[in-house]
């Protein structure tokens, strides 16, 4: 299938995933018939159903629409599905196009000037910031985001005014980003991750180098300072960025407003300084993400005024340094951090923001393989907390690995004030604490605890 515009019906296997749901919304809003399967109901599947998309939760081929013309239908699936999945195997036996999510995303994005945000950390925040900045320009943009943008209240932004630009997260998992051929690309980091797919870090580097080789020859590549890739593999013009350094893009004169906890800075660009960029979103790590996003926006033609406006009214992303509760005595922040480097950056940013307060972190490891590969690094990052609570890990797509659980991280930690706890014990533990700063961290289903933690903290104020 070369022309996706001819498709009238799209079925999703794993429709509740953040990337899959953005595609489902795209096809629904563009007039296609859309339906799909997911394992369990979530807030995201609830939202899709309210938008008129048929979602079911039983792996049963009888739920697949029988009246759709196979010649006008495609099925989109996530690699996380098990091999024995009944609906997936039914589609494999039918004369219907069956594609991975990444393939379909590439077919859509490659029809426009793509802006691809890649890297093992910071993709979602960076991509939502550049989307917000470009929304302030006459040309606008579309976007497929890896989180729910608080500005757009969605993970999908439909292209404005037939804009040539479309922003997408370029995910290294399963080498998904190799389906993209962007005009502009950014790499935030190339840390070891997804070793269940790659085996070793060298293979990850090779994959990123293949990705940057696919940037269009007239395009541009933006690399964070310290990212080591062989840029001879791309014909694109190469730029650098950093939090503060001798790079093409950087944050100068960085200042923290002690009352709001937000940063302001002067943005260095190859054309000069864009003065007094004021953030409305916390975290030192997010200053760096903002610089990278601003670099992409600048390369896409955004004016200094658009860049400043897009930075200033950026509200953040659900589950990315997401302040869910704040009172005079207590603050609760939820974050998607699920890699040791992300945990370290998040916890360090919180402690920089609230240097005099005790920080309690609740962490749910994600994947048996990642927990096994990085147990020592997880322990080191969590040692930055004042108190750590580890709950059972979230397996996602994986089968158990003997001897691997949250306990192997716990055993490697040096922090005295740490504990292993079941999910239903967490509220009882928090109830007996002062809870100056509470963090929830993880990429699994730890977000289902958020509302109950908020209710507990509210009750402690009464």
N, C-alpha and C positions, 0 to 999 in steps of 0.2 A: 504494500500500500504506500504509494508515493504522495497521493493527494488526500490529506486528511479532511479537506473541505467536503468531500463526497460522502462522508460518513454521516448516517442519520441516527444510529443507535450505538450506545456505548455502555458496556457492562463492566463493573469494577469488582475484582476479587481482592478484598482488603480495603474497602472504600473508606473506612474510618481513619486510615493513616493520614498524617498531616499533609504529605505530598499528594497522596491519592485523592483526598477530598478536594484539594485545590483544582486538580484536573477535572473532577466530577462537576464542580461548580462551573468551571470554564465551559464545558460542553453543555450543561444545563442552560446557562445564561445565553449561549449562542444558538439555542433552539433545538438541540438534539434531545432524543429520548435517553434518559439515564437511569440506571438501576444498579444495585450491587449488594454484595455480601460483606459482612464483617463478623468477627468472632463474638464480640460482646457490645451491648449498647454503651455509648459514651455521650458526653455533652456534644461532641462533634457530630456523631451520627444523629442525635436528636435535632441538631441544627439543619443537617442535610434533609431530614424528613420534613421539617417545617418549610424548607425551600422547594418542596415538591418532588424530591428524589425518593424513589422506592428503595428502602434498605431492609434486608432481612438478616437473621442471625443463625439460621440453620443451614448447614452444608448439605443442600438438597437440590438436585437438578430440576425438580419440579417448580422451584422458585424462579428459574430463569425464564424471562418472557418468551413465549413460544411463537408469537405472531411477528417477531422481528425478521426482516429479510436478511439472510446471512450475508448476501453480497453488499449490504449497506450497514453491516454491524462489525464492530471490533470488541474484543475483550482485553482489559488491561489488568495485569496482576502484579502483585508485590513478590519479590524473591523470598519474603518471610513465610510464605505458605508452605506447609509440609507436602512432600511428594505424593502422599496418599489422598490429598484433598479431592473430593468427588467432583465438585464443580469444575475445578481446574482441569482434571483429567477428561471431563466431558468436552470441554472446549478444545482440548488437544485432538479429540477425535472428530471434530466438526470442520466444515469448510468455512471457518470464520477466522479472521485475523486475530492472532493472540500475541500481545506485546507486553513487555515489561514497561513499568511506569516511565523509566528513564528514556526509553525509545520514543514514546509518545510525546514526552516533554520536549525532547530534541526536535521532533518534527514540527512542533508548534513554534518553538523559540527560533529555530534556524530560518524561519520565513521572515524574521525581522532582524534588527540589529540587537543581538543579545548582549546583556551585561551579566556575566557569570561570576558569582561570588563563591570561591572555593576555599578549602582549608579545613583542618581537623577541628578548629574552634572558631567561634565568632561569626559563622556564616549568616545565621538568622538575624542577629542584631544589625550587622553591616548591610545586609540586603534590604532590610526594612527602612534603614536610615536613608540609603540612596534612593529608594522608592519615594520616600517622603519628600526628599529634596527635589527630585524630578517632577513631583506633582505640583511644585510651585512654578514650574516653567511653562511656557506656551505649548511646548511639544508634549509634555506629560510623559507617561510610560504605562506599561502593564507590568504585572509581577506575579510570579508563583513563589510564595513564601513558605518557609519551614516552621512558621509559628503564626499565631493570631496577632496581627498588628493592632495595637490599640488605637492608632489613628484611623485605620480603614475598617476596623472591626471584622477582619476577615484574613484568610491566608491567600486570597486571590484579589488582585487589582486588575480590572479590565482595562485594556489600552484606551487612553483618552485621545479624542480628536484624531483617530487613526495614527497615533504616535508610531514612529519607527522603532522605538526602544522597548525592550522587554527584559525585566530583571528576573533572574532565576538563581536559586541556590544550586551550586554544582557539587553534588554529593559524591564523595570518593568511595562510599560503600558499594560493593559489587561493581566497582569501576563505572558507576552510572554516569559520571560527568563526561565520559568519552563519547557520549551521543551529542554533545553540544559543540557548536562551532561559533563561538561568540565574537563580537566586535571588540568588546572590552572584557577583561578578566582580571580578577584580583585573587591573590593567595594569601590568606591570613597566617597559615602555619602548616607545617608538614611534620606532625608528630606521629609516633608509632600508635596505630589504632587499627581496629578491624583485622587483627592478626589471624583471625579465623578464616579470612578471605585471602589475605596477602602472604601470610607466613612469616615475613620479615620486613623490617623497615625499608630495606633497599628496594623491595618491590613496590612499596608505596611511593617512594621517590620516583621510580620509573613511570608509575602511572600518572603522577602529577606532571612529569616532563612530557609525556604523551599528550596530556590535556592541553598544556600551554602551546604545544606544536600545532594545535588545531585552531588557535586564534587566527582570525582572518588577517592576511598579510598587511592590510592597511590599518589594522587595529592596534590596541595597546594592552600591555600587561603591567599590573601594579603589584609589586611584591613588598610584603612587610620586611623591614630590616631584620636580617638574621635568617631569613628563609633561603636555604641553599638549593637552588635548582640550576641546571645547565640551560641558561637562556639562549645559547646558540641554537637550540632546537626550535626557536620561534622566530618568525620574521617580524613580529610585532615590536613596536617601540616599547622599551622597558622603563618603568618609573619605580621609585621606592617611596615608602612611607614609614613613619615611626611615631611613637608617642612624643618624643623630643629627640632630635638628632639631626645629623647632616644629611638629610634625605630630601627628595624632591617635595614631599608633602610632610608637614610636621606641625605639632601643637607648640607654639611659643608663648611665653609669658603665662604659663598655666596657673590659674588661681582657683581656690576652693572657697565657695561661700559657706561659711560655718553655720549660718542659719538654715539654709535650704539643703546643704549637702551636695549642691550641683557645681560643676566646673564651668569656667569660661577660659577662653584662650584666643590667641591670634593664629589664624591658619596660614601657614607658609605654603605657597604654590609656586610653580615655575614662573608665573607671571607677576609674583609679588605677594604682598600680605593682605589677607582678608581679616580685618581687625574686629575684635570684640564679638567672637562667636560664643553665644551663651547657651549652654545645655540646660534642659529641663528634665534631666534623667541622670540618676546617680551612677557612681562607679568609675574608678580610674581606668579600668579595662575598657570601659565604653568610650572614653576619650579616644583611645587608640582606634576602636571600631569606627568612631565618627570621622577621624582623619582619613581612614581608608575609604569610607563611603563618600566623603567629600571629594577625594581624588577621582573616583569613578564619575561622580556627577560633573566635576570640572571638565573631565575628558569628553563627557557627553554634551558639553556646551552650556551647562548651567551657569548663570551669572553669579556674581558675588552676593547679590541681594537674595537670590533664590537659595543659595547654599546657607546663608545665615538664617533665613526664614525656616528652611527645612530642618535645621539643627535645633532652632529655638522652640518650635512647637512639636518636636518629636516626643511622643508619649511612651514609647517602649513596646515591648512584646510580652504577651502572656507567658509566664514561666521563664522570663529572662530578667534577672535582678528585679523581680516583680514584688514591690512592696505592697503586701496584701492587708496589713493592719499597722496602724501607727497611733500611739497615744503618748502622753507625757512620760509614761513609765515603761512602755513596751513597744517593740517593733518586730514585725514578722515579715520575712522575705522568702519568697519561693523561687527556686531556680532549677533549670534543666541540667545543670552541670552533672556529667556522668563519666568524665575522664579525669585522671589525676591533675593534669595541667589546668583544666577548667575549674576544678575544685579549689586549687591553689589560688588562681586568679580571682575567683569569686570571694573566697574567705578573706583574702588579703585586702580586697577592695572594701569589704564590709568593715574590717578592722581599721582601715585607714579613715573610713567615714565616721566610725563611732569608736574612737580609740580608748575611751574610758569605760566602755560597757562590756559585760561578759557575754560571750557568744555561745549559744547552744545550737548544735547542728544535728539534724536527723537525716541520715543518708541511706538510700536504697540502692545498692549496687545493681548494675544493668548488664546482663549476660554472664553466663558461667565462664565463657572464654575470656572476656575482658577482665573479669575478677581474677581469674587464674594468672593471666599474663601480667597484670599490673598491681597485684596485691601489695607489694612493698611500697610502690609509689602512692597508692591510695592511702595506705597507713601514714605515710609521711605528710601528705596533704591534710588529712583529717587531724593530725597532731597540732595543726595551727589553731584548732578550736579550743575553747575553754571547757566545753563538755561535748561529748560525741555519743549519739545514740544510733546504732546500726540495726536496721530492720532486715528481714529476709530479702534476698536478692530477687530481682525480676528476671525470669528466664527469657521472655520474649519468644524468639524463634527457636531456641536451643533446647536440646535434651540435657539432663543433668550430667555433670562431670564428677566422678567420685572424689570426695574429699574437698570439693569446692563449695564454699558458702560464705556468707558475710563474716563468719568466724575467722577465716584466714586473714582478713584485713584486721580484725580486732586483735588477733594474736600478735600482729606485727607492729601495732601502735605502741608508742611510749607514753602517751597521754594517760595520766592516772584516772581522770574523771571520764571514763568511757564505759559503755555497756552495750550488750546485745539485748534486743527486745523484740517481742512480737508486735505486730501493728496495733493490736487492740490494747497493748500496754502503754503506748506512747502518751495518750492523753492523761493517764494516771500519773505518769512520771512528770509531765509538764505541770500538772496541777499542783505538785508539791514544790516546784521551783519558783525562783523570782522571775525568770523569763525576760531578762532585759532585752536581749536580741535572740530571736528564734529563726533558724533557717531550715527549710526543707530542700533537699537536693537529690536529683536523680531523674532518669529518663523513662522510668517505668510507670507504674500507676500510683506513685506516691502522691500525685496531685489530687487523688480522691480523698486525701486526709485534710486538704487545705481548709475547707469550710468548717470542719469540726474544730480545727485548731483556732481559727478565727473566733468561733463561738466561745471556746474556752477562754481565750484572752480577753474577750469582751466581758465575760462573766466575772473575771478577776478584777475588773475595774469598778464593779458595782459595790 
